Amino acid sequence: MSGDPLEDAVRTRREREARARHDHSFARNLAMIGALGWLIVTPTLLGLFAGRWLDRVIGGGIMFSGALLVLGVTLGGWLAWQRMNAP
């Protein structure tokens, strides 16, 4: 330790980040894949169910189902992307 609190804090943070980068176990990776899957599947299914309901109520064929399905997939992909790139 150099005695400088700022220098010590920076060194400690770098050491923690280095350990975190190398500490990816199989179980942790599997959990991340599962979480990402649910982040994509949930908005997709919600969009599909809402679209089917609107199509039944309004009678628009499959117009709402298709539009909300695409919206759900897009939202799910964006959420997964945000989760993967979170600090």
PDB file of N, CA, C and O in Angstrom:
ATOM      1  N   MET A   1       0.843  -1.175   0.000  1.00  0.00           N
ATOM      2  CA  MET A   1       0.000   0.000   0.000  1.00  0.00           C
ATOM      3  C   MET A   1       0.889   1.239   0.000  1.00  0.00           C
ATOM      4  O   MET A   1       1.890   1.329   0.711  1.00  0.00           O
ATOM      5  N   SER A   2       0.476   2.178  -0.824  1.00  0.00           N
ATOM      6  CA  SER A   2       1.291   3.379  -0.991  1.00  0.00           C
ATOM      7  C   SER A   2       0.946   4.458   0.024  1.00  0.00           C
ATOM      8  O   SER A   2       1.723   5.392   0.219  1.00  0.00           O
ATOM      9  N   GLY A   3      -0.187   4.344   0.660  1.00  0.00           N
ATOM     10  CA  GLY A   3      -0.603   5.366   1.594  1.00  0.00           C
ATOM     11  C   GLY A   3      -1.569   6.377   0.985  1.00  0.00           C
ATOM     12  O   GLY A   3      -2.268   7.091   1.704  1.00  0.00           O
ATOM     13  N   ASP A   4      -1.603   6.433  -0.340  1.00  0.00           N
ATOM     14  CA  ASP A   4      -2.530   7.337  -1.019  1.00  0.00           C
ATOM     15  C   ASP A   4      -3.882   6.634  -1.144  1.00  0.00           C
ATOM     16  O   ASP A   4      -3.968   5.605  -1.814  1.00  0.00           O
ATOM     17  N   PRO A   5      -4.943   7.160  -0.518  1.00  0.00           N
ATOM     18  CA  PRO A   5      -6.237   6.466  -0.530  1.00  0.00           C
ATOM     19  C   PRO A   5      -6.816   6.301  -1.936  1.00  0.00           C
ATOM     20  O   PRO A   5      -7.429   5.276  -2.236  1.00  0.00           O
ATOM     21  N   LEU A   6      -6.629   7.294  -2.793  1.00  0.00           N
ATOM     22  CA  LEU A   6      -7.159   7.197  -4.146  1.00  0.00           C
ATOM     23  C   LEU A   6      -6.457   6.094  -4.938  1.00  0.00           C
ATOM     24  O   LEU A   6      -7.098   5.319  -5.649  1.00  0.00           O
ATOM     25  N   GLU A   7      -5.157   6.039  -4.806  1.00  0.00           N
ATOM     26  CA  GLU A   7      -4.387   5.005  -5.507  1.00  0.00           C
ATOM     27  C   GLU A   7      -4.765   3.613  -5.005  1.00  0.00           C
ATOM     28  O   GLU A   7      -4.887   2.679  -5.797  1.00  0.00           O
ATOM     29  N   ASP A   8      -4.947   3.475  -3.707  1.00  0.00           N
ATOM     30  CA  ASP A   8      -5.354   2.190  -3.135  1.00  0.00           C
ATOM     31  C   ASP A   8      -6.745   1.787  -3.613  1.00  0.00           C
ATOM     32  O   ASP A   8      -6.988   0.615  -3.901  1.00  0.00           O
ATOM     33  N   ALA A   9      -7.653   2.748  -3.697  1.00  0.00           N
ATOM     34  CA  ALA A   9      -9.012   2.450  -4.151  1.00  0.00           C
ATOM     35  C   ALA A   9      -9.016   2.013  -5.610  1.00  0.00           C
ATOM     36  O   ALA A   9      -9.739   1.088  -5.979  1.00  0.00           O
ATOM     37  N   VAL A  10      -8.219   2.669  -6.435  1.00  0.00           N
ATOM     38  CA  VAL A  10      -8.134   2.293  -7.856  1.00  0.00           C
ATOM     39  C   VAL A  10      -7.545   0.897  -7.992  1.00  0.00           C
ATOM     40  O   VAL A  10      -8.051   0.092  -8.773  1.00  0.00           O
ATOM     41  N   ARG A  11      -6.490   0.596  -7.249  1.00  0.00           N
ATOM     42  CA  ARG A  11      -5.868  -0.729  -7.307  1.00  0.00           C
ATOM     43  C   ARG A  11      -6.856  -1.808  -6.861  1.00  0.00           C
ATOM     44  O   ARG A  11      -6.960  -2.859  -7.493  1.00  0.00           O
ATOM     45  N   THR A  12      -7.574  -1.545  -5.782  1.00  0.00           N
ATOM     46  CA  THR A  12      -8.560  -2.511  -5.279  1.00  0.00           C
ATOM     47  C   THR A  12      -9.654  -2.754  -6.307  1.00  0.00           C
ATOM     48  O   THR A  12     -10.064  -3.894  -6.526  1.00  0.00           O
ATOM     49  N   ARG A  13     -10.124  -1.688  -6.934  1.00  0.00           N
ATOM     50  CA  ARG A  13     -11.179  -1.839  -7.946  1.00  0.00           C
ATOM     51  C   ARG A  13     -10.692  -2.634  -9.145  1.00  0.00           C
ATOM     52  O   ARG A  13     -11.420  -3.485  -9.656  1.00  0.00           O
ATOM     53  N   ARG A  14      -9.490  -2.377  -9.599  1.00  0.00           N
ATOM     54  CA  ARG A  14      -8.936  -3.129 -10.731  1.00  0.00           C
ATOM     55  C   ARG A  14      -8.796  -4.611 -10.400  1.00  0.00           C
ATOM     56  O   ARG A  14      -9.086  -5.469 -11.234  1.00  0.00           O
ATOM     57  N   GLU A  15      -8.352  -4.908  -9.184  1.00  0.00           N
ATOM     58  CA  GLU A  15      -8.219  -6.310  -8.776  1.00  0.00           C
ATOM     59  C   GLU A  15      -9.585  -6.999  -8.739  1.00  0.00           C
ATOM     60  O   GLU A  15      -9.711  -8.146  -9.167  1.00  0.00           O
ATOM     61  N   ARG A  16     -10.599  -6.309  -8.233  1.00  0.00           N
ATOM     62  CA  ARG A  16     -11.954  -6.879  -8.178  1.00  0.00           C
ATOM     63  C   ARG A  16     -12.506  -7.115  -9.584  1.00  0.00           C
ATOM     64  O   ARG A  16     -13.118  -8.151  -9.844  1.00  0.00           O
ATOM     65  N   GLU A  17     -12.294  -6.167 -10.483  1.00  0.00           N
ATOM     66  CA  GLU A  17     -12.772  -6.323 -11.860  1.00  0.00           C
ATOM     67  C   GLU A  17     -12.069  -7.477 -12.561  1.00  0.00           C
ATOM     68  O   GLU A  17     -12.691  -8.222 -13.318  1.00  0.00           O
ATOM     69  N   ALA A  18     -10.770  -7.625 -12.309  1.00  0.00           N
ATOM     70  CA  ALA A  18     -10.026  -8.737 -12.915  1.00  0.00           C
ATOM     71  C   ALA A  18     -10.548 -10.075 -12.404  1.00  0.00           C
ATOM     72  O   ALA A  18     -10.699 -11.020 -13.179  1.00  0.00           O
ATOM     73  N   ARG A  19     -10.824 -10.162 -11.103  1.00  0.00           N
ATOM     74  CA  ARG A  19     -11.375 -11.413 -10.555  1.00  0.00           C
ATOM     75  C   ARG A  19     -12.764 -11.691 -11.114  1.00  0.00           C
ATOM     76  O   ARG A  19     -13.100 -12.838 -11.407  1.00  0.00           O
ATOM     77  N   ALA A  20     -13.566 -10.649 -11.260  1.00  0.00           N
ATOM     78  CA  ALA A  20     -14.941 -10.821 -11.770  1.00  0.00           C
ATOM     79  C   ALA A  20     -14.930 -11.291 -13.217  1.00  0.00           C
ATOM     80  O   ALA A  20     -15.782 -12.086 -13.613  1.00  0.00           O
ATOM     81  N   ARG A  21     -13.985 -10.817 -14.007  1.00  0.00           N
ATOM     82  CA  ARG A  21     -13.911 -11.242 -15.412  1.00  0.00           C
ATOM     83  C   ARG A  21     -13.572 -12.714 -15.543  1.00  0.00           C
ATOM     84  O   ARG A  21     -14.030 -13.377 -16.473  1.00  0.00           O
ATOM     85  N   HIS A  22     -12.778 -13.228 -14.627  1.00  0.00           N
ATOM     86  CA  HIS A  22     -12.342 -14.616 -14.713  1.00  0.00           C
ATOM     87  C   HIS A  22     -13.198 -15.561 -13.893  1.00  0.00           C
ATOM     88  O   HIS A  22     -12.977 -16.771 -13.926  1.00  0.00           O
ATOM     89  N   ASP A  23     -14.155 -15.048 -13.169  1.00  0.00           N
ATOM     90  CA  ASP A  23     -14.985 -15.873 -12.285  1.00  0.00           C
ATOM     91  C   ASP A  23     -16.334 -16.162 -12.932  1.00  0.00           C
ATOM     92  O   ASP A  23     -17.369 -15.702 -12.451  1.00  0.00           O
ATOM     93  N   HIS A  24     -16.322 -16.922 -14.021  1.00  0.00           N
ATOM     94  CA  HIS A  24     -17.556 -17.301 -14.696  1.00  0.00           C
ATOM     95  C   HIS A  24     -17.672 -18.820 -14.673  1.00  0.00           C
ATOM     96  O   HIS A  24     -17.096 -19.513 -15.512  1.00  0.00           O
ATOM     97  N   SER A  25     -18.410 -19.316 -13.722  1.00  0.00           N
ATOM     98  CA  SER A  25     -18.594 -20.754 -13.607  1.00  0.00           C
ATOM     99  C   SER A  25     -19.664 -21.219 -14.593  1.00  0.00           C
ATOM    100  O   SER A  25     -20.411 -20.416 -15.153  1.00  0.00           O
ATOM    101  N   PHE A  26     -19.717 -22.514 -14.787  1.00  0.00           N
ATOM    102  CA  PHE A  26     -20.702 -23.112 -15.678  1.00  0.00           C
ATOM    103  C   PHE A  26     -22.111 -22.804 -15.195  1.00  0.00           C
ATOM    104  O   PHE A  26     -22.983 -22.468 -15.997  1.00  0.00           O
ATOM    105  N   ALA A  27     -22.341 -22.915 -13.894  1.00  0.00           N
ATOM    106  CA  ALA A  27     -23.673 -22.656 -13.339  1.00  0.00           C
ATOM    107  C   ALA A  27     -24.082 -21.198 -13.536  1.00  0.00           C
ATOM    108  O   ALA A  27     -25.242 -20.907 -13.828  1.00  0.00           O
ATOM    109  N   ARG A  28     -23.140 -20.299 -13.378  1.00  0.00           N
ATOM    110  CA  ARG A  28     -23.454 -18.873 -13.567  1.00  0.00           C
ATOM    111  C   ARG A  28     -23.803 -18.586 -15.029  1.00  0.00           C
ATOM    112  O   ARG A  28     -24.746 -17.846 -15.309  1.00  0.00           O
ATOM    113  N   ASN A  29     -23.049 -19.164 -15.951  1.00  0.00           N
ATOM    114  CA  ASN A  29     -23.345 -18.982 -17.369  1.00  0.00           C
ATOM    115  C   ASN A  29     -24.694 -19.588 -17.735  1.00  0.00           C
ATOM    116  O   ASN A  29     -25.448 -19.000 -18.511  1.00  0.00           O
ATOM    117  N   LEU A  30     -25.003 -20.753 -17.185  1.00  0.00           N
ATOM    118  CA  LEU A  30     -26.282 -21.393 -17.444  1.00  0.00           C
ATOM    119  C   LEU A  30     -27.433 -20.545 -16.900  1.00  0.00           C
ATOM    120  O   LEU A  30     -28.474 -20.419 -17.545  1.00  0.00           O
ATOM    121  N   ALA A  31     -27.245 -19.973 -15.727  1.00  0.00           N
ATOM    122  CA  ALA A  31     -28.272 -19.096 -15.154  1.00  0.00           C
ATOM    123  C   ALA A  31     -28.481 -17.865 -16.025  1.00  0.00           C
ATOM    124  O   ALA A  31     -29.614 -17.420 -16.204  1.00  0.00           O
ATOM    125  N   MET A  32     -27.404 -17.311 -16.568  1.00  0.00           N
ATOM    126  CA  MET A  32     -27.520 -16.132 -17.441  1.00  0.00           C
ATOM    127  C   MET A  32     -28.280 -16.489 -18.718  1.00  0.00           C
ATOM    128  O   MET A  32     -29.111 -15.707 -19.182  1.00  0.00           O
ATOM    129  N   ILE A  33     -28.005 -17.653 -19.284  1.00  0.00           N
ATOM    130  CA  ILE A  33     -28.718 -18.085 -20.488  1.00  0.00           C
ATOM    131  C   ILE A  33     -30.207 -18.242 -20.188  1.00  0.00           C
ATOM    132  O   ILE A  33     -31.047 -17.839 -20.992  1.00  0.00           O
ATOM    133  N   GLY A  34     -30.537 -18.822 -19.044  1.00  0.00           N
ATOM    134  CA  GLY A  34     -31.937 -18.977 -18.662  1.00  0.00           C
ATOM    135  C   GLY A  34     -32.624 -17.639 -18.468  1.00  0.00           C
ATOM    136  O   GLY A  34     -33.761 -17.450 -18.902  1.00  0.00           O
ATOM    137  N   ALA A  35     -31.940 -16.713 -17.818  1.00  0.00           N
ATOM    138  CA  ALA A  35     -32.527 -15.380 -17.602  1.00  0.00           C
ATOM    139  C   ALA A  35     -32.732 -14.664 -18.926  1.00  0.00           C
ATOM    140  O   ALA A  35     -33.762 -14.020 -19.130  1.00  0.00           O
ATOM    141  N   LEU A  36     -31.768 -14.768 -19.824  1.00  0.00           N
ATOM    142  CA  LEU A  36     -31.909 -14.128 -21.131  1.00  0.00           C
ATOM    143  C   LEU A  36     -33.050 -14.757 -21.924  1.00  0.00           C
ATOM    144  O   LEU A  36     -33.778 -14.060 -22.630  1.00  0.00           O
ATOM    145  N   GLY A  37     -33.204 -16.071 -21.807  1.00  0.00           N
ATOM    146  CA  GLY A  37     -34.301 -16.739 -22.496  1.00  0.00           C
ATOM    147  C   GLY A  37     -35.657 -16.219 -22.035  1.00  0.00           C
ATOM    148  O   GLY A  37     -36.540 -15.945 -22.848  1.00  0.00           O
ATOM    149  N   TRP A  38     -35.809 -16.087 -20.716  1.00  0.00           N
ATOM    150  CA  TRP A  38     -37.073 -15.585 -20.196  1.00  0.00           C
ATOM    151  C   TRP A  38     -37.291 -14.123 -20.567  1.00  0.00           C
ATOM    152  O   TRP A  38     -38.427 -13.694 -20.771  1.00  0.00           O
ATOM    153  N   LEU A  39     -36.197 -13.352 -20.657  1.00  0.00           N
ATOM    154  CA  LEU A  39     -36.340 -11.949 -21.062  1.00  0.00           C
ATOM    155  C   LEU A  39     -36.844 -11.822 -22.491  1.00  0.00           C
ATOM    156  O   LEU A  39     -37.496 -10.836 -22.834  1.00  0.00           O
ATOM    157  N   ILE A  40     -36.550 -12.804 -23.321  1.00  0.00           N
ATOM    158  CA  ILE A  40     -37.010 -12.765 -24.711  1.00  0.00           C
ATOM    159  C   ILE A  40     -38.391 -13.402 -24.848  1.00  0.00           C
ATOM    160  O   ILE A  40     -39.252 -12.875 -25.552  1.00  0.00           O
ATOM    161  N   VAL A  41     -38.601 -14.519 -24.186  1.00  0.00           N
ATOM    162  CA  VAL A  41     -39.847 -15.280 -24.340  1.00  0.00           C
ATOM    163  C   VAL A  41     -41.041 -14.558 -23.726  1.00  0.00           C
ATOM    164  O   VAL A  41     -42.117 -14.540 -24.324  1.00  0.00           O
ATOM    165  N   THR A  42     -40.878 -13.973 -22.568  1.00  0.00           N
ATOM    166  CA  THR A  42     -42.018 -13.353 -21.873  1.00  0.00           C
ATOM    167  C   THR A  42     -42.664 -12.222 -22.675  1.00  0.00           C
ATOM    168  O   THR A  42     -43.877 -12.258 -22.880  1.00  0.00           O
ATOM    169  N   PRO A  43     -41.901 -11.210 -23.144  1.00  0.00           N
ATOM    170  CA  PRO A  43     -42.565 -10.161 -23.935  1.00  0.00           C
ATOM    171  C   PRO A  43     -43.140 -10.689 -25.247  1.00  0.00           C
ATOM    172  O   PRO A  43     -44.154 -10.186 -25.730  1.00  0.00           O
ATOM    173  N   THR A  44     -42.490 -11.707 -25.826  1.00  0.00           N
ATOM    174  CA  THR A  44     -42.987 -12.291 -27.068  1.00  0.00           C
ATOM    175  C   THR A  44     -44.357 -12.927 -26.855  1.00  0.00           C
ATOM    176  O   THR A  44     -45.286 -12.691 -27.628  1.00  0.00           O
ATOM    177  N   LEU A  45     -44.477 -13.730 -25.809  1.00  0.00           N
ATOM    178  CA  LEU A  45     -45.759 -14.388 -25.531  1.00  0.00           C
ATOM    179  C   LEU A  45     -46.828 -13.387 -25.119  1.00  0.00           C
ATOM    180  O   LEU A  45     -47.987 -13.515 -25.514  1.00  0.00           O
ATOM    181  N   LEU A  46     -46.446 -12.398 -24.331  1.00  0.00           N
ATOM    182  CA  LEU A  46     -47.419 -11.374 -23.949  1.00  0.00           C
ATOM    183  C   LEU A  46     -47.936 -10.629 -25.179  1.00  0.00           C
ATOM    184  O   LEU A  46     -49.133 -10.363 -25.292  1.00  0.00           O
ATOM    185  N   GLY A  47     -47.036 -10.298 -26.093  1.00  0.00           N
ATOM    186  CA  GLY A  47     -47.455  -9.638 -27.329  1.00  0.00           C
ATOM    187  C   GLY A  47     -48.362 -10.511 -28.159  1.00  0.00           C
ATOM    188  O   GLY A  47     -49.347 -10.030 -28.721  1.00  0.00           O
ATOM    189  N   LEU A  48     -48.042 -11.796 -28.245  1.00  0.00           N
ATOM    190  CA  LEU A  48     -48.862 -12.718 -29.020  1.00  0.00           C
ATOM    191  C   LEU A  48     -50.253 -12.879 -28.407  1.00  0.00           C
ATOM    192  O   LEU A  48     -51.255 -12.836 -29.121  1.00  0.00           O
ATOM    193  N   PHE A  49     -50.315 -13.065 -27.090  1.00  0.00           N
ATOM    194  CA  PHE A  49     -51.613 -13.217 -26.438  1.00  0.00           C
ATOM    195  C   PHE A  49     -52.454 -11.948 -26.540  1.00  0.00           C
ATOM    196  O   PHE A  49     -53.659 -12.016 -26.779  1.00  0.00           O
ATOM    197  N   ALA A  50     -51.817 -10.791 -26.358  1.00  0.00           N
ATOM    198  CA  ALA A  50     -52.554  -9.527 -26.488  1.00  0.00           C
ATOM    199  C   ALA A  50     -53.037  -9.340 -27.924  1.00  0.00           C
ATOM    200  O   ALA A  50     -54.152  -8.869 -28.150  1.00  0.00           O
ATOM    201  N   GLY A  51     -52.209  -9.704 -28.886  1.00  0.00           N
ATOM    202  CA  GLY A  51     -52.611  -9.586 -30.288  1.00  0.00           C
ATOM    203  C   GLY A  51     -53.759 -10.512 -30.643  1.00  0.00           C
ATOM    204  O   GLY A  51     -54.683 -10.114 -31.352  1.00  0.00           O
ATOM    205  N   ARG A  52     -53.707 -11.741 -30.157  1.00  0.00           N
ATOM    206  CA  ARG A  52     -54.808 -12.691 -30.416  1.00  0.00           C
ATOM    207  C   ARG A  52     -56.104 -12.175 -29.796  1.00  0.00           C
ATOM    208  O   ARG A  52     -57.171 -12.276 -30.401  1.00  0.00           O
ATOM    209  N   TRP A  53     -56.006 -11.619 -28.583  1.00  0.00           N
ATOM    210  CA  TRP A  53     -57.192 -11.091 -27.924  1.00  0.00           C
ATOM    211  C   TRP A  53     -57.767  -9.922 -28.729  1.00  0.00           C
ATOM    212  O   TRP A  53     -58.975  -9.861 -28.961  1.00  0.00           O
ATOM    213  N   LEU A  54     -56.904  -9.000 -29.153  1.00  0.00           N
ATOM    214  CA  LEU A  54     -57.378  -7.866 -29.946  1.00  0.00           C
ATOM    215  C   LEU A  54     -57.967  -8.323 -31.278  1.00  0.00           C
ATOM    216  O   LEU A  54     -58.965  -7.764 -31.733  1.00  0.00           O
ATOM    217  N   ASP A  55     -57.369  -9.322 -31.903  1.00  0.00           N
ATOM    218  CA  ASP A  55     -57.911  -9.834 -33.163  1.00  0.00           C
ATOM    219  C   ASP A  55     -59.303 -10.425 -32.964  1.00  0.00           C
ATOM    220  O   ASP A  55     -60.178 -10.259 -33.814  1.00  0.00           O
ATOM    221  N   ARG A  56     -59.508 -11.115 -31.842  1.00  0.00           N
ATOM    222  CA  ARG A  56     -60.832 -11.678 -31.559  1.00  0.00           C
ATOM    223  C   ARG A  56     -61.846 -10.579 -31.280  1.00  0.00           C
ATOM    224  O   ARG A  56     -62.975 -10.639 -31.765  1.00  0.00           O
ATOM    225  N   VAL A  57     -61.454  -9.580 -30.505  1.00  0.00           N
ATOM    226  CA  VAL A  57     -62.367  -8.511 -30.122  1.00  0.00           C
ATOM    227  C   VAL A  57     -62.696  -7.612 -31.314  1.00  0.00           C
ATOM    228  O   VAL A  57     -63.862  -7.293 -31.549  1.00  0.00           O
ATOM    229  N   ILE A  58     -61.683  -7.208 -32.059  1.00  0.00           N
ATOM    230  CA  ILE A  58     -61.881  -6.258 -33.153  1.00  0.00           C
ATOM    231  C   ILE A  58     -62.167  -6.970 -34.470  1.00  0.00           C
ATOM    232  O   ILE A  58     -62.832  -6.422 -35.349  1.00  0.00           O
ATOM    233  N   GLY A  59     -61.663  -8.189 -34.599  1.00  0.00           N
ATOM    234  CA  GLY A  59     -61.886  -8.944 -35.824  1.00  0.00           C
ATOM    235  C   GLY A  59     -60.961  -8.530 -36.955  1.00  0.00           C
ATOM    236  O   GLY A  59     -61.405  -8.369 -38.092  1.00  0.00           O
ATOM    237  N   GLY A  60     -59.702  -8.360 -36.663  1.00  0.00           N
ATOM    238  CA  GLY A  60     -58.760  -7.896 -37.673  1.00  0.00           C
ATOM    239  C   GLY A  60     -57.942  -8.992 -38.318  1.00  0.00           C
ATOM    240  O   GLY A  60     -56.847  -8.716 -38.809  1.00  0.00           O
ATOM    241  N   GLY A  61     -58.423 -10.221 -38.338  1.00  0.00           N
ATOM    242  CA  GLY A  61     -57.629 -11.310 -38.910  1.00  0.00           C
ATOM    243  C   GLY A  61     -56.449 -11.627 -37.996  1.00  0.00           C
ATOM    244  O   GLY A  61     -56.629 -11.984 -36.833  1.00  0.00           O
ATOM    245  N   ILE A  62     -55.253 -11.492 -38.532  1.00  0.00           N
ATOM    246  CA  ILE A  62     -54.065 -11.702 -37.692  1.00  0.00           C
ATOM    247  C   ILE A  62     -53.195 -10.443 -37.642  1.00  0.00           C
ATOM    248  O   ILE A  62     -52.010 -10.511 -37.316  1.00  0.00           O
ATOM    249  N   MET A  63     -53.784  -9.318 -37.961  1.00  0.00           N
ATOM    250  CA  MET A  63     -53.025  -8.068 -38.015  1.00  0.00           C
ATOM    251  C   MET A  63     -52.401  -7.724 -36.659  1.00  0.00           C
ATOM    252  O   MET A  63     -51.201  -7.457 -36.593  1.00  0.00           O
ATOM    253  N   PHE A  64     -53.178  -7.724 -35.591  1.00  0.00           N
ATOM    254  CA  PHE A  64     -52.651  -7.371 -34.277  1.00  0.00           C
ATOM    255  C   PHE A  64     -51.716  -8.450 -33.743  1.00  0.00           C
ATOM    256  O   PHE A  64     -50.726  -8.144 -33.079  1.00  0.00           O
ATOM    257  N   SER A  65     -52.029  -9.713 -34.033  1.00  0.00           N
ATOM    258  CA  SER A  65     -51.161 -10.795 -33.574  1.00  0.00           C
ATOM    259  C   SER A  65     -49.764 -10.649 -34.159  1.00  0.00           C
ATOM    260  O   SER A  65     -48.767 -10.759 -33.446  1.00  0.00           O
ATOM    261  N   GLY A  66     -49.701 -10.404 -35.447  1.00  0.00           N
ATOM    262  CA  GLY A  66     -48.399 -10.250 -36.094  1.00  0.00           C
ATOM    263  C   GLY A  66     -47.645  -9.034 -35.619  1.00  0.00           C
ATOM    264  O   GLY A  66     -46.446  -9.107 -35.348  1.00  0.00           O
ATOM    265  N   ALA A  67     -48.339  -7.908 -35.514  1.00  0.00           N
ATOM    266  CA  ALA A  67     -47.683  -6.665 -35.099  1.00  0.00           C
ATOM    267  C   ALA A  67     -47.169  -6.761 -33.665  1.00  0.00           C
ATOM    268  O   ALA A  67     -46.034  -6.378 -33.382  1.00  0.00           O
ATOM    269  N   LEU A  68     -48.002  -7.270 -32.765  1.00  0.00           N
ATOM    270  CA  LEU A  68     -47.581  -7.346 -31.366  1.00  0.00           C
ATOM    271  C   LEU A  68     -46.565  -8.467 -31.133  1.00  0.00           C
ATOM    272  O   LEU A  68     -45.772  -8.397 -30.194  1.00  0.00           O
ATOM    273  N   LEU A  69     -46.584  -9.490 -31.973  1.00  0.00           N
ATOM    274  CA  LEU A  69     -45.550 -10.520 -31.894  1.00  0.00           C
ATOM    275  C   LEU A  69     -44.190  -9.916 -32.244  1.00  0.00           C
ATOM    276  O   LEU A  69     -43.208 -10.144 -31.537  1.00  0.00           O
ATOM    277  N   VAL A  70     -44.133  -9.156 -33.317  1.00  0.00           N
ATOM    278  CA  VAL A  70     -42.878  -8.506 -33.712  1.00  0.00           C
ATOM    279  C   VAL A  70     -42.437  -7.512 -32.636  1.00  0.00           C
ATOM    280  O   VAL A  70     -41.255  -7.430 -32.302  1.00  0.00           O
ATOM    281  N   LEU A  71     -43.389  -6.766 -32.104  1.00  0.00           N
ATOM    282  CA  LEU A  71     -43.070  -5.822 -31.037  1.00  0.00           C
ATOM    283  C   LEU A  71     -42.515  -6.548 -29.800  1.00  0.00           C
ATOM    284  O   LEU A  71     -41.557  -6.083 -29.183  1.00  0.00           O
ATOM    285  N   GLY A  72     -43.119  -7.682 -29.443  1.00  0.00           N
ATOM    286  CA  GLY A  72     -42.658  -8.460 -28.290  1.00  0.00           C
ATOM    287  C   GLY A  72     -41.259  -9.024 -28.500  1.00  0.00           C
ATOM    288  O   GLY A  72     -40.436  -8.993 -27.586  1.00  0.00           O
ATOM    289  N   VAL A  73     -40.983  -9.541 -29.699  1.00  0.00           N
ATOM    290  CA  VAL A  73     -39.641 -10.068 -29.995  1.00  0.00           C
ATOM    291  C   VAL A  73     -38.621  -8.935 -29.943  1.00  0.00           C
ATOM    292  O   VAL A  73     -37.525  -9.105 -29.408  1.00  0.00           O
ATOM    293  N   THR A  74     -38.977  -7.790 -30.494  1.00  0.00           N
ATOM    294  CA  THR A  74     -38.069  -6.644 -30.485  1.00  0.00           C
ATOM    295  C   THR A  74     -37.797  -6.177 -29.055  1.00  0.00           C
ATOM    296  O   THR A  74     -36.648  -5.937 -28.682  1.00  0.00           O
ATOM    297  N   LEU A  75     -38.845  -6.053 -28.269  1.00  0.00           N
ATOM    298  CA  LEU A  75     -38.680  -5.642 -26.874  1.00  0.00           C
ATOM    299  C   LEU A  75     -37.841  -6.665 -26.107  1.00  0.00           C
ATOM    300  O   LEU A  75     -36.954  -6.285 -25.343  1.00  0.00           O
ATOM    301  N   GLY A  76     -38.110  -7.950 -26.300  1.00  0.00           N
ATOM    302  CA  GLY A  76     -37.344  -8.988 -25.624  1.00  0.00           C
ATOM    303  C   GLY A  76     -35.878  -8.962 -26.014  1.00  0.00           C
ATOM    304  O   GLY A  76     -35.009  -9.116 -25.155  1.00  0.00           O
ATOM    305  N   GLY A  77     -35.588  -8.770 -27.284  1.00  0.00           N
ATOM    306  CA  GLY A  77     -34.199  -8.675 -27.730  1.00  0.00           C
ATOM    307  C   GLY A  77     -33.499  -7.476 -27.135  1.00  0.00           C
ATOM    308  O   GLY A  77     -32.338  -7.561 -26.735  1.00  0.00           O
ATOM    309  N   TRP A  78     -34.207  -6.348 -27.076  1.00  0.00           N
ATOM    310  CA  TRP A  78     -33.619  -5.147 -26.485  1.00  0.00           C
ATOM    311  C   TRP A  78     -33.346  -5.346 -24.996  1.00  0.00           C
ATOM    312  O   TRP A  78     -32.290  -4.955 -24.500  1.00  0.00           O
ATOM    313  N   LEU A  79     -34.294  -5.952 -24.283  1.00  0.00           N
ATOM    314  CA  LEU A  79     -34.098  -6.213 -22.853  1.00  0.00           C
ATOM    315  C   LEU A  79     -32.924  -7.152 -22.610  1.00  0.00           C
ATOM    316  O   LEU A  79     -32.136  -6.944 -21.688  1.00  0.00           O
ATOM    317  N   ALA A  80     -32.810  -8.190 -23.445  1.00  0.00           N
ATOM    318  CA  ALA A  80     -31.690  -9.120 -23.304  1.00  0.00           C
ATOM    319  C   ALA A  80     -30.369  -8.408 -23.585  1.00  0.00           C
ATOM    320  O   ALA A  80     -29.380  -8.636 -22.888  1.00  0.00           O
ATOM    321  N   TRP A  81     -30.350  -7.557 -24.590  1.00  0.00           N
ATOM    322  CA  TRP A  81     -29.143  -6.802 -24.929  1.00  0.00           C
ATOM    323  C   TRP A  81     -28.728  -5.892 -23.765  1.00  0.00           C
ATOM    324  O   TRP A  81     -27.550  -5.802 -23.420  1.00  0.00           O
ATOM    325  N   GLN A  82     -29.716  -5.225 -23.173  1.00  0.00           N
ATOM    326  CA  GLN A  82     -29.430  -4.360 -22.026  1.00  0.00           C
ATOM    327  C   GLN A  82     -28.889  -5.170 -20.844  1.00  0.00           C
ATOM    328  O   GLN A  82     -27.987  -4.724 -20.135  1.00  0.00           O
ATOM    329  N   ARG A  83     -29.445  -6.352 -20.644  1.00  0.00           N
ATOM    330  CA  ARG A  83     -29.009  -7.209 -19.519  1.00  0.00           C
ATOM    331  C   ARG A  83     -27.592  -7.706 -19.735  1.00  0.00           C
ATOM    332  O   ARG A  83     -26.805  -7.767 -18.791  1.00  0.00           O
ATOM    333  N   MET A  84     -27.258  -8.064 -20.980  1.00  0.00           N
ATOM    334  CA  MET A  84     -25.902  -8.566 -21.252  1.00  0.00           C
ATOM    335  C   MET A  84     -24.858  -7.467 -21.105  1.00  0.00           C
ATOM    336  O   MET A  84     -23.724  -7.743 -20.713  1.00  0.00           O
ATOM    337  N   ASN A  85     -25.222  -6.234 -21.413  1.00  0.00           N
ATOM    338  CA  ASN A  85     -24.271  -5.140 -21.380  1.00  0.00           C
ATOM    339  C   ASN A  85     -24.360  -4.301 -20.109  1.00  0.00           C
ATOM    340  O   ASN A  85     -23.773  -3.222 -20.034  1.00  0.00           O
ATOM    341  N   ALA A  86     -25.091  -4.792 -19.112  1.00  0.00           N
ATOM    342  CA  ALA A  86     -25.190  -4.066 -17.845  1.00  0.00           C
ATOM    343  C   ALA A  86     -23.866  -4.141 -17.109  1.00  0.00           C
ATOM    344  O   ALA A  86     -23.180  -5.162 -17.156  1.00  0.00           O
ATOM    345  N   PRO A  87     -23.505  -3.060 -16.428  1.00  0.00           N
ATOM    346  CA  PRO A  87     -22.214  -3.070 -15.703  1.00  0.00           C
ATOM    347  C   PRO A  87     -22.225  -4.001 -14.525  1.00  0.00           C
ATOM    348  O   PRO A  87     -21.221  -4.118 -13.822  1.00  0.00           O
TER     349      PRO A  87
END
